[in-house]
Amino acid sequence: MCNFGRKALGRGLKCLAVVLLAVSTAIVVLEPMDPAFAQSRGARSEDTRSFNPFRPLLRLFGGGGREHRTRQKADAPAKRVTRPAETPPAFAEEPKDPDAGVILVVGDRMARGVGGGLKYLLADKPMVRVELLTEDKKGLAGDAAPDWDTELLAKIRGADVKAVVVMLGQNDLGKKFSGEPPVEFLTDAWIEAYRKKVSDLVRTVRQERKPLVWVGLPPTNAEITNTDFGQLNTIFQGELSDSRTWYVDIWDIFLNEDGTYSSYGPNVDGKNARLRSGDKIGFTWAGYQKVAFFVERELSRILGGYGGYAFEGVDDDPDFIVLTGRVTSPEDELLGGKDNTPDLKEDSVAYRFFVKGESLPEMPGRVDDTKRAVPGGS
């Protein structure tokens, strides 16, 4: 009997809710709305607009909670995404000219970071673009080392490459060269094999008559790593004796004034910033920007800027005369250079005029002849 009463009461309340809902709907549909009322209603707050007189009944029968849960979820603060320290920020590049020259960056993870820094620095230069040939965890040593020479040659011949930038070596530490027995790291045989790898890479670039900029390895906070990096830097520098190769030494620019390692230092804007990654070997984005700054400075000096005439002529051509762009180059002795300047004798007219500043001797009938007859004169 009691159970039956509860069921009847539940059915009755449900019926009452349906009736009240129908009546309210009919009132809203049939009753004309005063314009002023409608305007004021539209200006109400979100909480007022969402008011529902039947919400208690809907909650009683299991409804009305979805709206509250949805709003609560929407109002939850978004999760903050942290950008890795070495990741470059988003930036817009100017559309590149179809004939833009290519700066090809070759090497490992460090090279990729420097390439990103160069892209950032050259973003507003339509006549130059940066392309990468990188393997993050590969170098010149070890069985898994890429065939850099073949890949580099294909890149150079497949694009209008104007200069090549190389940075690698950190992944060569401890790597052996194959052999019976294997050639151990930093033995005399290893150094000779590594030197040949570097020499082959340099020769590949030079046989295509392209300028090569090699970036040295940086200091770290580990003495043994610094010793190894120093040995590799010595090899790099030793193989860059060609007139069209340049070595960018970044060792000192990442040390304190007292010559010790620090993860912090002045960035390209002169502000103190974290420049090195957590492993004390790689760089943050600010660090890569700083390396790229010094590399770009060298490229600009070599190539003469990045305007419409940026890549006209190279110093391999001794007869090439720089007319625009370059201000410092092997061709700074224009018009044949000082060695081809004829000696002027002290008793010659040219010497007295150009060196001593004397007037040229008068010539009868010449425009500077003060004795010549003046038309209409006596």
LOLOVEX-267532 format. One record per residue (C-alpha): x, y, z; residue number from 1; residue in one letter. Coordinates in Angstrom, 2 decimals. Example, Ala and Ser with C-alpha at 12.3 -4.5 7.8 and 13.67 -1.06 7.14 Angstrom:
// LOLOVEX-267532
PT       u       v       w pos code
PT   12.30   -4.50    7.80   1    A
PT   13.67   -1.06    7.14   2    S
//
This chain:
// LOLOVEX-267532
PT       u       v       w pos code
PT    0.00    0.00    0.00   1    M
PT    2.83    2.41    0.86   2    C
PT    4.77    1.51   -2.26   3    N
PT    1.72    2.10   -4.39   4    F
PT    1.28    5.55   -2.78   5    G
PT    4.85    6.56   -3.57   6    R
PT    4.46    5.54   -7.22   7    K
PT    1.22    7.48   -7.56   8    A
PT    2.79   10.55   -5.96   9    L
PT    5.78   10.35   -8.37  10    G
PT    3.47   10.04  -11.39  11    R
PT    1.46   12.98  -10.16  12    G
PT    4.48   15.26   -9.75  13    L
PT    5.73   14.37  -13.21  14    K
PT    2.37   15.20  -14.70  15    C
PT    2.32   18.50  -12.82  16    L
PT    5.76   19.39  -14.21  17    A
PT    4.65   18.62  -17.76  18    V
PT    1.55   20.77  -17.39  19    V
PT    3.45   23.74  -15.95  20    L
PT    6.05   23.50  -18.72  21    L
PT    3.33   23.46  -21.38  22    A
PT    1.58   26.46  -19.86  23    V
PT    4.79   28.54  -19.69  24    S
PT    5.61   27.69  -23.29  25    T
PT    2.15   28.75  -24.43  26    A
PT    2.46   32.06  -22.58  27    I
PT    5.81   32.81  -24.21  28    V
PT    4.48   31.98  -27.69  29    V
PT    1.11   33.72  -27.46  30    L
PT    1.92   36.80  -25.39  31    E
PT    3.27   39.67  -27.55  32    P
PT    6.53   41.06  -26.23  33    M
PT    6.84   44.79  -25.68  34    D
PT    9.86   46.16  -27.67  35    P
PT   11.20   48.08  -24.68  36    A
PT   10.93   44.94  -22.58  37    F
PT   12.67   42.91  -25.25  38    A
PT   15.52   45.42  -25.40  39    Q
PT   15.94   45.45  -21.65  40    S
PT   15.78   41.70  -21.59  41    R
PT   18.55   41.48  -24.13  42    G
PT   20.76   43.62  -21.91  43    A
PT   20.49   41.31  -18.92  44    R
PT   23.46   39.44  -17.63  45    S
PT   24.21   35.88  -18.60  46    E
PT   23.03   34.62  -15.23  47    D
PT   19.63   36.37  -15.64  48    T
PT   19.13   35.09  -19.18  49    R
PT   19.80   31.56  -18.06  50    S
PT   17.24   31.71  -15.24  51    F
PT   14.77   28.82  -15.42  52    N
PT   11.83   28.81  -12.93  53    P
PT   11.43   25.05  -13.37  54    F
PT   15.05   24.22  -12.62  55    R
PT   14.19   22.83   -9.14  56    P
PT   11.68   20.45  -10.73  57    L
PT   14.15   19.43  -13.43  58    L
PT   16.78   18.71  -10.79  59    R
PT   14.21   16.74   -8.83  60    L
PT   13.67   14.42  -11.81  61    F
PT   17.35   14.17  -12.82  62    G
PT   17.75   17.07  -15.28  63    G
PT   19.17   20.58  -15.38  64    G
PT   22.74   19.75  -14.32  65    G
PT   24.35   19.57  -17.78  66    R
PT   24.42   23.33  -18.32  67    E
PT   26.20   23.90  -15.03  68    H
PT   28.78   21.21  -15.72  69    R
PT   29.47   22.57  -19.23  70    T
PT   30.00   26.11  -18.00  71    R
PT   32.27   24.94  -15.22  72    Q
PT   34.41   23.05  -17.73  73    K
PT   34.56   26.00  -20.13  74    A
PT   35.64   28.36  -17.37  75    D
PT   38.55   26.13  -16.35  76    A
PT   41.92   27.81  -17.09  77    P
PT   43.76   26.50  -20.15  78    A
PT   46.92   24.51  -19.55  79    K
PT   50.08   26.52  -20.22  80    R
PT   52.33   24.98  -22.87  81    V
PT   56.01   25.47  -22.10  82    T
PT   58.28   25.97  -25.12  83    R
PT   61.63   24.16  -24.93  84    P
PT   64.50   26.56  -24.27  85    A
PT   66.22   25.82  -27.58  86    E
PT   63.07   26.13  -29.73  87    T
PT   62.86   29.33  -31.82  88    P
PT   59.77   31.50  -31.42  89    P
PT   57.24   31.80  -34.21  90    A
PT   58.22   34.55  -36.65  91    F
PT   57.10   35.67  -40.09  92    A
PT   59.44   35.46  -43.07  93    E
PT   59.28   37.79  -46.04  94    E
PT   58.35   35.94  -49.25  95    P
PT   61.57   34.75  -50.83  96    K
PT   62.48   35.64  -54.41  97    D
PT   62.44   32.62  -56.77  98    P
PT   66.09   33.38  -57.58  99    D
PT   67.12   33.77  -53.94 100    A
PT   70.56   32.42  -53.11 101    G
PT   70.81   29.55  -50.62 102    V
PT   72.83   29.41  -47.42 103    I
PT   73.20   25.67  -46.77 104    L
PT   73.72   24.69  -43.12 105    V
PT   75.26   21.24  -42.57 106    V
PT   75.82   19.21  -39.41 107    G
PT   74.18   17.99  -36.22 108    D
PT   71.73   19.38  -33.67 109    R
PT   73.91   22.43  -33.10 110    M
PT   73.92   23.13  -36.83 111    A
PT   70.15   22.91  -36.90 112    R
PT   69.95   25.47  -34.09 113    G
PT   72.33   27.81  -35.89 114    V
PT   70.28   27.36  -39.05 115    G
PT   67.19   28.46  -37.14 116    G
PT   69.07   31.51  -35.90 117    G
PT   70.13   32.39  -39.45 118    L
PT   66.56   32.03  -40.69 119    K
PT   65.48   34.45  -38.00 120    Y
PT   68.22   36.96  -38.84 121    L
PT   67.56   36.76  -42.58 122    L
PT   63.76   36.62  -42.38 123    A
PT   63.39   40.05  -44.00 124    D
PT   65.91   39.40  -46.80 125    K
PT   64.02   38.20  -49.91 126    P
PT   67.20   37.47  -51.88 127    M
PT   68.54   34.80  -49.54 128    V
PT   67.07   31.75  -47.85 129    R
PT   68.45   29.16  -45.45 130    V
PT   68.25   25.41  -46.07 131    E
PT   69.36   22.59  -43.77 132    L
PT   71.23   19.32  -44.22 133    L
PT   71.35   18.05  -40.65 134    T
PT   71.32   14.85  -38.60 135    E
PT   70.73   15.70  -34.94 136    D
PT   72.77   12.86  -33.41 137    K
PT   75.32   12.15  -36.13 138    K
PT   78.82   13.41  -36.86 139    G
PT   81.85   12.27  -38.85 140    L
PT   82.96    9.30  -36.71 141    A
PT   81.31    5.96  -36.01 142    G
PT   79.77    3.29  -38.17 143    D
PT   76.44    5.15  -38.45 144    A
PT   77.96    8.41  -39.72 145    A
PT   76.16    9.76  -42.81 146    P
PT   77.84   10.00  -46.19 147    D
PT   78.13   13.77  -45.82 148    W
PT   80.16   14.24  -49.01 149    D
PT   77.57   12.61  -51.28 150    T
PT   74.60   14.28  -49.61 151    E
PT   76.30   17.68  -49.62 152    L
PT   77.30   17.42  -53.27 153    L
PT   73.72   16.55  -54.25 154    A
PT   72.41   19.56  -52.33 155    K
PT   74.91   21.97  -53.87 156    I
PT   74.21   20.81  -57.40 157    R
PT   70.46   20.77  -56.83 158    G
PT   70.08   24.36  -55.61 159    A
PT   71.62   27.77  -56.09 160    D
PT   73.88   27.44  -53.07 161    V
PT   75.96   30.55  -52.39 162    K
PT   77.72   29.45  -49.20 163    A
PT   77.95   26.42  -46.91 164    V
PT   77.97   26.59  -43.10 165    V
PT   79.16   23.53  -41.14 166    V
PT   78.91   22.81  -37.42 167    M
PT   79.33   19.33  -35.96 168    L
PT   81.53   17.26  -33.66 169    G
PT   79.71   16.91  -30.35 170    Q
PT   78.39   13.48  -31.35 171    N
PT   81.87   12.23  -32.30 172    D
PT   83.11   12.06  -28.70 173    L
PT   83.96    8.47  -27.82 174    G
PT   83.04    7.15  -31.29 175    K
PT   85.36    4.61  -32.91 176    K
PT   86.30    4.20  -36.53 177    F
PT   85.78    0.73  -37.95 178    S
PT   88.82   -1.49  -38.38 179    G
PT   90.52   -4.61  -37.09 180    E
PT   90.80   -3.77  -34.30 181    P
PT   88.50   -0.70  -34.19 182    P
PT   90.28    2.64  -34.06 183    V
PT   89.87    4.04  -30.56 184    E
PT   88.81    7.64  -29.90 185    F
PT   91.55   10.31  -30.00 186    L
PT   94.37    7.90  -30.69 187    T
PT   96.85    9.01  -33.35 188    D
PT   95.13    6.78  -35.89 189    A
PT   91.74    8.16  -34.92 190    W
PT   92.91   11.77  -35.28 191    I
PT   94.34   11.01  -38.71 192    E
PT   91.11    9.31  -39.84 193    A
PT   89.03   12.19  -38.49 194    Y
PT   91.25   14.76  -40.17 195    R
PT   90.71   13.00  -43.49 196    K
PT   86.93   13.12  -42.96 197    K
PT   87.10   16.87  -42.37 198    V
PT   89.44   17.34  -45.35 199    S
PT   87.07   15.41  -47.65 200    D
PT   84.13   17.56  -46.56 201    L
PT   86.07   20.76  -47.16 202    V
PT   87.25   19.54  -50.56 203    R
PT   83.68   18.66  -51.59 204    T
PT   82.60   22.25  -50.99 205    V
PT   85.68   23.81  -52.55 206    R
PT   85.56   21.73  -55.72 207    Q
PT   82.17   23.34  -56.36 208    E
PT   83.81   26.76  -55.79 209    R
PT   81.58   27.65  -52.85 210    K
PT   82.71   29.55  -49.76 211    P
PT   82.75   27.47  -46.59 212    L
PT   82.21   28.76  -43.05 213    V
PT   83.05   26.24  -40.31 214    W
PT   81.77   26.95  -36.79 215    V
PT   83.92   25.70  -33.93 216    G
PT   82.65   23.85  -30.87 217    L
PT   81.88   25.81  -27.67 218    P
PT   83.30   25.47  -24.16 219    P
PT   81.42   23.38  -21.60 220    T
PT   81.53   23.04  -17.81 221    N
PT   83.33   19.67  -18.02 222    A
PT   87.12   19.74  -18.27 223    E
PT   87.41   16.44  -20.14 224    I
PT   84.80   17.54  -22.70 225    T
PT   86.62   20.83  -23.17 226    N
PT   89.82   18.91  -23.89 227    T
PT   88.06   16.78  -26.50 228    D
PT   86.31   19.75  -28.09 229    F
PT   89.61   21.64  -28.17 230    G
PT   91.26   18.77  -30.03 231    Q
PT   88.46   18.69  -32.62 232    L
PT   88.61   22.47  -33.06 233    N
PT   92.32   22.18  -33.76 234    T
PT   91.60   19.66  -36.51 235    I
PT   88.90   21.88  -38.02 236    F
PT   91.16   24.93  -38.09 237    Q
PT   94.03   22.94  -39.55 238    G
PT   92.00   21.91  -42.58 239    E
PT   90.67   25.40  -43.33 240    L
PT   93.78   26.90  -44.88 241    S
PT   92.14   27.49  -48.27 242    D
PT   91.51   31.09  -49.28 243    S
PT   87.76   30.44  -49.56 244    R
PT   87.27   28.86  -46.12 245    T
PT   86.61   30.62  -42.83 246    W
PT   86.61   29.44  -39.24 247    Y
PT   84.25   31.06  -36.71 248    V
PT   85.75   30.67  -33.23 249    D
PT   82.98   30.91  -30.61 250    I
PT   84.99   29.65  -27.63 251    W
PT   85.74   32.94  -25.89 252    D
PT   82.34   34.52  -26.47 253    I
PT   80.74   31.91  -24.19 254    F
PT   83.11   32.41  -21.27 255    L
PT   82.98   34.81  -18.35 256    N
PT   85.39   37.71  -18.09 257    E
PT   87.59   35.54  -15.89 258    D
PT   87.68   32.82  -18.57 259    G
PT   85.36   30.34  -16.83 260    T
PT   82.24   28.64  -18.16 261    Y
PT   78.83   30.17  -17.53 262    S
PT   75.39   29.26  -18.83 263    S
PT   74.51   32.96  -18.82 264    Y
PT   75.86   35.92  -20.71 265    G
PT   74.91   38.84  -22.95 266    P
PT   72.53   37.96  -25.77 267    N
PT   72.46   39.70  -29.16 268    V
PT   70.64   42.63  -27.55 269    D
PT   73.29   42.99  -24.84 270    G
PT   71.00   41.73  -22.08 271    K
PT   72.01   39.00  -19.66 272    N
PT   70.25   35.77  -20.65 273    A
PT   70.58   32.01  -20.37 274    R
PT   72.59   30.94  -23.40 275    L
PT   73.34   27.26  -22.74 276    R
PT   71.06   24.25  -22.42 277    S
PT   70.66   22.08  -19.36 278    G
PT   73.43   19.65  -20.41 279    D
PT   75.93   22.57  -20.48 280    K
PT   76.89   21.62  -24.05 281    I
PT   74.08   22.78  -26.33 282    G
PT   72.42   26.18  -26.52 283    F
PT   69.14   27.84  -25.72 284    T
PT   67.41   29.84  -28.44 285    W
PT   69.24   32.96  -27.22 286    A
PT   72.52   31.05  -27.49 287    G
PT   71.82   29.88  -31.03 288    Y
PT   70.91   33.43  -31.96 289    Q
PT   74.28   34.58  -30.67 290    K
PT   76.19   31.95  -32.67 291    V
PT   74.12   32.79  -35.76 292    A
PT   74.94   36.47  -35.28 293    F
PT   78.67   35.82  -35.63 294    F
PT   78.14   33.42  -38.54 295    V
PT   75.92   35.89  -40.39 296    E
PT   78.46   38.65  -39.86 297    R
PT   81.04   36.49  -41.62 298    E
PT   78.63   35.56  -44.41 299    L
PT   77.75   39.19  -44.99 300    S
PT   81.43   40.09  -45.27 301    R
PT   82.08   37.22  -47.67 302    I
PT   79.01   37.64  -49.86 303    L
PT   78.64   41.39  -49.65 304    G
PT   75.11   41.56  -48.28 305    G
PT   71.89   40.10  -49.60 306    Y
PT   70.52   42.65  -52.02 307    G
PT   69.86   42.33  -55.73 308    G
PT   73.61   42.27  -56.48 309    Y
PT   74.56   40.32  -53.40 310    A
PT   76.15   37.31  -55.05 311    F
PT   77.67   38.84  -58.18 312    E
PT   81.25   37.62  -58.49 313    G
PT   83.57   35.83  -56.08 314    V
PT   87.17   36.35  -55.09 315    D
PT   88.17   33.29  -57.08 316    D
PT   88.08   35.68  -60.05 317    D
PT   91.08   38.05  -59.73 318    P
PT   89.67   40.36  -62.41 319    D
PT   86.37   40.89  -60.62 320    F
PT   85.81   44.45  -59.39 321    I
PT   83.34   45.06  -56.58 322    V
PT   80.92   47.79  -57.56 323    L
PT   78.34   47.37  -54.80 324    T
PT   77.74   45.59  -51.53 325    G
PT   81.09   44.38  -50.27 326    R
PT   83.20   46.81  -48.30 327    V
PT   85.81   44.33  -47.08 328    T
PT   86.99   41.66  -49.46 329    S
PT   90.07   40.30  -51.21 330    P
PT   89.17   42.59  -54.13 331    E
PT   89.56   45.84  -52.20 332    D
PT   92.43   46.87  -54.46 333    E
PT   90.27   48.08  -57.33 334    L
PT   91.41   48.70  -60.90 335    L
PT   94.36   46.33  -60.75 336    G
PT   95.62   47.20  -57.26 337    G
PT   98.61   49.14  -56.04 338    K
PT  101.15   46.68  -57.46 339    D
PT  100.10   47.64  -60.98 340    N
PT  100.33   51.41  -60.43 341    T
PT  103.12   52.88  -62.63 342    P
PT  105.87   54.79  -60.83 343    D
PT  105.77   58.56  -61.43 344    L
PT  109.05   60.34  -62.10 345    K
PT  109.57   63.52  -60.12 346    E
PT  110.35   65.58  -63.23 347    D
PT  107.22   64.41  -65.07 348    S
PT  104.20   66.62  -65.67 349    V
PT  101.94   64.03  -64.00 350    A
PT  104.07   64.03  -60.82 351    Y
PT  104.11   67.83  -60.58 352    R
PT  100.32   68.00  -61.15 353    F
PT   99.04   65.02  -59.05 354    F
PT  101.66   64.96  -56.28 355    V
PT  103.03   68.50  -55.93 356    K
PT   99.79   70.22  -56.96 357    G
PT  101.43   72.51  -59.53 358    E
PT   99.44   73.96  -62.41 359    S
PT   99.80   72.44  -65.83 360    L
PT  102.00   74.46  -68.20 361    P
PT  100.09   76.72  -70.57 362    E
PT   99.56   75.43  -74.05 363    M
PT   99.00   77.90  -76.90 364    P
PT   95.35   77.92  -77.96 365    G
PT   94.14   75.79  -74.98 366    R
PT   91.23   77.03  -72.92 367    V
PT   93.58   78.00  -70.07 368    D
PT   95.93   79.96  -72.32 369    D
PT   95.78   83.53  -70.88 370    T
PT   97.65   84.92  -73.87 371    K
PT   95.32   83.67  -76.55 372    R
PT   93.39   86.23  -78.58 373    A
PT   89.95   87.13  -77.34 374    V
PT   87.29   87.44  -80.08 375    P
PT   86.36   91.10  -80.60 376    G
PT   89.34   92.32  -78.56 377    G
PT   92.14   94.68  -79.69 378    S
//
